[in-house]
Amino acid sequence: MFAVYAARIDRDQPLAGLELGERPAPEARPGWSTVTVKAASLNHHDLWSLRGVGLAEDKLPMILGCDAAGVDEDGNEVVLHSVIGQSGHGVGPKEPRSILTERYQGTFAEQVAVPTWNILPKPKELSFEEAACLPTAWLTAYRMLFTNAGVRPGDSVLVQGAGGGVATAAIVLGKAAGLRVFATSRDEAKRKRAVELGAVEALEPGARLPERVDAVVETVGAATWSHSVKSLKPGGTLVISGATSGDRPSHAELTRIFFLELKVVGSTMGTKDELEDLLAFCAATGVRPVIDEVLPMDRAREGFERLASGEQFGKLVLMNS
């Protein structure tokens, strides 16, 4: 079958290890199901995999892609939960959890095999392209806001780095949930889009906010860390799920953190139940993922290049014909 895969690890030039071509179709195994992929979305995790982060050389070649929506063996339209082994289903209780493409072949292919437990019904209100955006970036944003930050309607949130998949999701979900959302971006056009999506105001990184916020959604890391900490109200919560600009900020702001009793919470992906809630939330409210571009699977390299450049606003989606 046709697939998009990591053939080599290159930490400095990750796209040098990206290949498109034929790979073996999934083999049947007990407790697993094969899904015919209709749509799959890109994540920064795919770029990190090409750098060897979370992907060992002895696992190569590895089909990339965490997220997908498609059709199961019985003809049902489905969405995949990307965390494998979360509860032992299909892999045994002693295997630590992982994300697709770390141990198991991913979704950028005609077919993908996952534990049957990881398959959820796709709401009829969502297209395959929309549903494929939800299991990683949107689920991460959902968990950051409503589980780990614990924000409620009327609260205020700062979203750093508008334009990325998680940040864009946080803006849209926050607006839909009745939050006052502020956003930052280096790019003026992205700031404008953030306001169009529901942000009260979008500012340049590091700019002083009109008010301190109850929570910060942080995915940028070192470049925005100090600003995130300084933007919180006393007792506020900084939730971090990524560090695309690096994980060693020059100013950790430790004094401010303990003196103002701030909370710093790490967040990774989300549970199957949270994905089910997110799917239902989107179906019921009309909230839809922001899609930057949809490309056929054989043009995946263009999508990877756009993701690596940081030019996208929202999700990049690959489609099988």
Rosetta blueprint (number, residue, H / E / L):
1 M L
2 F E
3 A E
4 V E
5 Y E
6 A E
7 A L
8 R L
9 I L
10 D L
11 R L
12 D L
13 Q L
14 P H
15 L H
16 A H
17 G H
18 L E
19 E E
20 L E
21 G E
22 E E
23 R L
24 P L
25 A L
26 P L
27 E L
28 A L
29 R L
30 P L
31 G L
32 W E
33 S E
34 T E
35 V E
36 T E
37 V E
38 K E
39 A E
40 A E
41 S E
42 L L
43 N L
44 H H
45 H H
46 D H
47 L H
48 W H
49 S H
50 L H
51 R L
52 G L
53 V L
54 G L
55 L L
56 A L
57 E H
58 D H
59 K H
60 L L
61 P L
62 M E
63 I E
64 L L
65 G L
66 C L
67 D L
68 A L
69 A E
70 G E
71 V E
72 D L
73 E L
74 D L
75 G L
76 N L
77 E E
78 V E
79 V E
80 L E
81 H L
82 S L
83 V E
84 I E
85 G L
86 Q L
87 S L
88 G L
89 H L
90 G L
91 V L
92 G L
93 P L
94 K L
95 E L
96 P L
97 R L
98 S E
99 I E
100 L L
101 T L
102 E L
103 R L
104 Y L
105 Q L
106 G L
107 T L
108 F L
109 A E
110 E L
111 Q E
112 V E
113 A E
114 V E
115 P E
116 T H
117 W H
118 N H
119 I E
120 L E
121 P E
122 K L
123 P L
124 K L
125 E L
126 L L
127 S L
128 F H
129 E H
130 E H
131 A H
132 A L
133 C L
134 L H
135 P H
136 T H
137 A H
138 W H
139 L H
140 T H
141 A H
142 Y H
143 R H
144 M H
145 L H
146 F H
147 T H
148 N H
149 A L
150 G L
151 V L
152 R L
153 P L
154 G L
155 D L
156 S E
157 V E
158 L E
159 V E
160 Q L
161 G L
162 A L
163 G L
164 G L
165 G H
166 V H
167 A H
168 T H
169 A H
170 A H
171 I H
172 V H
173 L H
174 G H
175 K H
176 A H
177 A L
178 G L
179 L L
180 R E
181 V E
182 F E
183 A E
184 T E
185 S L
186 R L
187 D L
188 E H
189 A H
190 K H
191 R H
192 K H
193 R H
194 A H
195 V H
196 E H
197 L H
198 G L
199 A L
200 V L
201 E E
202 A E
203 L E
204 E L
205 P L
206 G L
207 A L
208 R L
209 L L
210 P L
211 E L
212 R L
213 V E
214 D E
215 A E
216 V E
217 V E
218 E E
219 T L
220 V L
221 G L
222 A L
223 A L
224 T L
225 W H
226 S H
227 H H
228 S H
229 V H
230 K H
231 S L
232 L E
233 K E
234 P E
235 G E
236 G E
237 T E
238 L E
239 V E
240 I E
241 S L
242 G L
243 A L
244 T L
245 S L
246 G L
247 D L
248 R L
249 P L
250 S L
251 H L
252 A L
253 E L
254 L H
255 T H
256 R H
257 I H
258 F H
259 F H
260 L L
261 E L
262 L L
263 K E
264 V E
265 V E
266 G E
267 S L
268 T L
269 M L
270 G L
271 T L
272 K H
273 D H
274 E H
275 L H
276 E H
277 D H
278 L H
279 L H
280 A H
281 F H
282 C H
283 A H
284 A H
285 T H
286 G L
287 V L
288 R L
289 P L
290 V L
291 I E
292 D E
293 E E
294 V E
295 L E
296 P E
297 M H
298 D H
299 R H
300 A H
301 R H
302 E H
303 G H
304 F H
305 E H
306 R H
307 L H
308 A H
309 S H
310 G L
311 E L
312 Q L
313 F L
314 G L
315 K E
316 L E
317 V E
318 L E
319 M E
320 N L
321 S L
